[in-house]
Amino acid sequence: MIIGTITFKIHIPYAHSLKEKRSVVKSIIAKIQNKFNLSVAEIDLQNQWQFALIGVAMIANKTKIIEQQITRVIEFLDKQTEFEVIEIKTDIF
């Protein structure tokens, strides 16, 4: 069993309140869950109104599958306009 994780920090420049930030975060979590069928959660920075740290997890039986899925998620994130990805960390175990 191979486990892959992505942790990414985003900046939401147009969020002027926690409510606006949560709306963007919920949207991106839902998009990743629906498009890729992965486990996604906001894992830190919940009280910072322009930043969020989001974690994504996946399991497969081959490293190549995990690598492809990580690449697809990162490409998807790069196309988003609601926020800017300022840091990405990936791990494969």
PAGU-349932 format. One record per atom (N, C-alpha, C): residue in three letters; z, x, y. Coordinates in pm, whole numbers, padded with zeros to 5 digits, always signed. Example, Ala and Ser with C-alpha at 12.3 -4.5 7.8 and 13.67 -1.06 7.14 Angstrom:
REM residues 2
ALA+00780+01319-00569
ALA+00780+01230-00450
ALA+00780+01320-00330
SER+00708+01285-00225
SER+00714+01367-00106
SER+00787+01290+00003
END
This chain:
REM residues 93
MET+00000+00085-00118
MET+00000+00000+00000
MET+00000+00090+00124
ILE-00093+00064+00214
ILE-00106+00139+00339
ILE-00066+00046+00455
ILE+00014+00098+00546
ILE+00059+00020+00662
ILE+00004+00087+00788
GLY-00053+00006+00874
GLY-00102+00055+01002
GLY-00032-00016+01116
THR-00003+00058+01222
THR+00058-00003+01340
THR-00013+00043+01466
ILE-00014-00046+01562
ILE-00063-00014+01696
ILE+00047-00057+01792
THR+00083+00031+01882
THR+00176-00004+01989
THR+00102+00024+02119
PHE+00094-00076+02205
PHE+00024-00053+02331
PHE+00102-00111+02448
LYS+00100-00033+02556
LYS+00166-00073+02680
LYS+00058-00121+02775
ILE+00082-00237+02835
ILE-00016-00291+02928
ILE+00044-00309+03067
HIS-00043-00302+03165
HIS-00007-00331+03304
HIS-00082-00457+03342
ILE-00009-00554+03397
ILE-00067-00682+03436
ILE-00057-00689+03589
PRO-00158-00637+03660
PRO-00147-00625+03805
PRO-00139-00758+03880
TYR-00192-00864+03822
TYR-00195-00993+03891
TYR-00073-01079+03863
ALA+00018-01030+03780
ALA+00141-01105+03751
ALA+00241-01081+03864
HIS+00287-01190+03923
HIS+00384-01180+04031
HIS+00519-01238+03992
SER+00532-01274+03864
SER+00658-01326+03814
SER+00661-01307+03663
LEU+00780-01322+03605
LEU+00791-01315+03460
LEU+00714-01428+03393
LYS+00708-01542+03458
LYS+00634-01657+03404
LYS+00485-01623+03391
GLU+00427-01564+03493
GLU+00286-01525+03488
GLU+00263-01417+03383
LYS+00357-01322+03374
LYS+00346-01217+03274
LYS+00349-01276+03133
ARG+00444-01364+03108
ARG+00456-01425+02975
ARG+00330-01500+02936
SER+00266-01563+03031
SER+00142-01635+03005
SER+00034-01539+02954
VAL+00020-01425+03018
VAL-00079-01326+02977
VAL-00042-01268+02840
VAL+00085-01236+02821
VAL+00130-01177+02694
VAL+00109-01275+02579
LYS+00146-01401+02599
LYS+00125-01501+02494
LYS-00023-01516+02461
SER-00107-01509+02563
SER-00250-01522+02543
SER-00306-01407+02460
ILE-00269-01284+02493
ILE-00322-01170+02418
ILE-00268-01167+02276
ILE-00142-01205+02257
ILE-00087-01212+02121
ILE-00164-01314+02039
ALA-00188-01431+02094
ALA-00262-01536+02022
ALA-00404-01492+01991
LYS-00469-01426+02087
LYS-00607-01380+02064
LYS-00614-01280+01949
ILE-00522-01185+01947
ILE-00522-01085+01839
ILE-00490-01151+01705
GLN-00391-01241+01703
GLN-00357-01310+01579
GLN-00475-01391+01527
ASN-00541-01464+01615
ASN-00651-01550+01573
ASN-00776-01472+01534
LYS-00808-01369+01608
LYS-00931-01293+01583
LYS-00918-01200+01462
PHE-00800-01138+01445
PHE-00784-01035+01342
PHE-00686-01072+01231
ASN-00613-01182+01246
ASN-00514-01225+01147
ASN-00410-01115+01120
LEU-00352-01063+01229
LEU-00253-00956+01220
LEU-00119-01003+01275
SER-00014-00932+01240
SER+00119-00960+01295
SER+00129-00893+01432
VAL+00168-00971+01534
VAL+00173-00920+01671
VAL+00299-00973+01739
ALA+00364-00888+01819
ALA+00482-00931+01894
ALA+00501-00843+02017
GLU+00561-00901+02120
GLU+00605-00822+02235
GLU+00734-00753+02190
ILE+00737-00621+02195
ILE+00850-00549+02137
ILE+00941-00481+02239
ASP+00900-00477+02365
ASP+00987-00417+02467
ASP+00935-00455+02605
LEU+01013-00424+02706
LEU+00980-00447+02847
LEU+00972-00596+02881
GLN+01047-00678+02810
GLN+01042-00823+02832
GLN+01081-00864+02973
ASN+01164-00788+03040
ASN+01211-00826+03173
ASN+01141-00754+03287
GLN+01035-00680+03255
GLN+00955-00617+03360
GLN+00832-00703+03384
TRP+00815-00753+03503
TRP+00716-00857+03528
TRP+00571-00811+03534
GLN+00543-00680+03538
GLN+00403-00636+03536
GLN+00370-00549+03416
PHE+00464-00529+03326
PHE+00440-00443+03211
PHE+00487-00512+03083
ALA+00420-00477+02972
ALA+00461-00528+02841
ALA+00430-00421+02737
LEU+00511-00417+02633
LEU+00486-00331+02518
LEU+00467-00423+02398
ILE+00350-00414+02338
ILE+00313-00505+02230
ILE+00288-00424+02103
GLY+00338-00475+01990
GLY+00319-00410+01862
GLY+00233-00494+01770
VAL+00148-00426+01693
VAL+00059-00491+01597
VAL+00081-00421+01463
ALA+00088-00498+01354
ALA+00107-00440+01221
ALA+00006-00497+01124
MET-00035-00413+01029
MET-00131-00456+00927
MET-00105-00382+00797
ILE-00146-00443+00687
ILE-00130-00384+00554
ILE-00263-00395+00481
ALA-00298-00288+00408
ALA-00420-00289+00326
ALA-00398-00193+00209
ASN-00494-00193+00119
ASN-00481-00104+00004
ASN-00558+00027+00022
LYS-00634+00040+00134
LYS-00710+00162+00160
LYS-00694+00203+00306
THR-00680+00332+00328
THR-00665+00385+00463
THR-00787+00351+00549
LYS-00905+00357+00491
LYS-01029+00330+00565
LYS-01028+00190+00626
ILE-00977+00093+00554
ILE-00970-00044+00605
ILE-00877-00050+00726
ILE-00763+00017+00717
ILE-00668+00021+00829
ILE-00733+00088+00951
GLU-00800+00200+00928
GLU-00865+00271+01039
GLU-00969+00183+01108
GLN-01048+00110+01029
GLN-01150+00021+01086
GLN-01085-00091+01167
GLN-00979-00147+01114
GLN-00911-00257+01184
GLN-00848-00207+01315
ILE-00787-00090+01312
ILE-00729-00032+01433
ILE-00838-00012+01538
THR-00952+00041+01497
THR-01064+00062+01589
THR-01111-00069+01650
ARG-01122-00173+01569
ARG-01166-00303+01618
ARG-01069-00361+01721
VAL-00940-00349+01693
VAL-00839-00402+01786
VAL-00845-00325+01918
ILE-00855-00194+01912
ILE-00861-00113+02035
ILE-00987-00147+02115
GLU-01100-00164+02049
GLU-01223-00203+02119
GLU-01206-00340+02184
PHE-01140-00431+02115
PHE-01113-00565+02170
PHE-01026-00555+02294
LEU-00921-00473+02288
LEU-00831-00456+02402
LEU-00904-00399+02523
ASP-00994-00305+02499
ASP-01068-00242+02608
ASP-01157-00340+02683
LYS-01196-00448+02619
LYS-01284-00548+02681
LYS-01209-00653+02762
GLN-01078-00654+02753
GLN-01000-00756+02822
GLN-00990-00726+02971
THR-00990-00831+03052
THR-00985-00813+03198
THR-00854-00860+03260
GLU-00769-00928+03183
GLU-00643-00979+03237
GLU-00539-00870+03260
PHE-00558-00757+03194
PHE-00460-00649+03199
PHE-00530-00516+03176
GLU-00455-00409+03201
GLU-00504-00274+03178
GLU-00415-00209+03072
VAL-00477-00154+02969
VAL-00401-00081+02867
VAL-00374+00058+02923
ILE-00246+00094+02933
ILE-00213+00224+02991
ILE-00163+00325+02887
GLU-00135+00277+02767
GLU-00091+00368+02661
GLU-00112+00300+02526
ILE-00166+00376+02430
ILE-00184+00325+02294
ILE-00133+00430+02196
LYS-00057+00385+02098
LYS-00011+00473+01991
LYS-00045+00406+01858
THR-00108+00479+01769
THR-00140+00425+01637
THR-00073+00511+01530
ASP-00034+00447+01422
ASP+00026+00516+01308
ASP-00027+00455+01180
ILE-00044+00539+01079
ILE-00080+00492+00945
ILE+00020+00556+00849
PHE+00084+00471+00769
PHE+00186+00517+00674
PHE+00140+00490+00531
END
